[in-house]
Structure formats: structure tokens, C-alpha cells
Amino acid sequence: MIKNFVTSFLKKSLKERFLLVMGILFLVSYLVLGLLIIFLKQLPLQMEYNYRVAFGTLLIVYSVIRFFRIINDNKD
């Protein structure tokens, strides 16, 4: 699977590679931000814990959706 990803990555143009890397970067940032919002107690957000968990879960679900979009776009 990784070999297919690398060969597909090398076949893309420079612009497509850049957009793929940016997509992966934002995927990771949404995932990390969601986890930070849920688990860090000293985050400067004045929210109740239930709302923080809901917002963090929403960000994690969004990052999963982005992951599947990147995988589906990469099948070309």
C-alpha cells in the first residue's frame, strides 16, 4: 500500500503534490487540535467540559472525513 502511495505521489504534478501535503498537514492539525481541546484542562477556552468534548469530537470527525477524501483522491 505504501509503495502504491509513493508511486502515485511521484506521478503527480508539483501542484498536486503540494496540495496533497497541505491536505495531510491540515488533517493532522485538526486531529491534534481536537485532542488538545478534549484533554488539556489549561486550554484558554471558557467552555464547559461537555461542550469541549463535543467540539473536540467534531474536529476529530472532520479530520477523519478529510482522511477519507485524501485517500479517495489519491486512488487516481
Stockholm file with secondary structure:
# STOCKHOLM 1.0

chainA/1-76         MIKNFVTSFLKKSLKERFLLVMGILFLVSYLVLGLLIIFLKQLPLQMEYNYRVAFGTLLIVYSVIRFFRIINDNKD
#=GR chainA/1-76 SS CHHHHHHHHHHSCHHHHHHHHHHHHHHHHHHHHHHHHHHCSSCSCCCCHHHHHHHHHHHHHHHHHHHHHHHHHTTC
#=GC SS_cons        CHHHHHHHHHHSCHHHHHHHHHHHHHHHHHHHHHHHHHHCSSCSCCCCHHHHHHHHHHHHHHHHHHHHHHHHHTTC
//
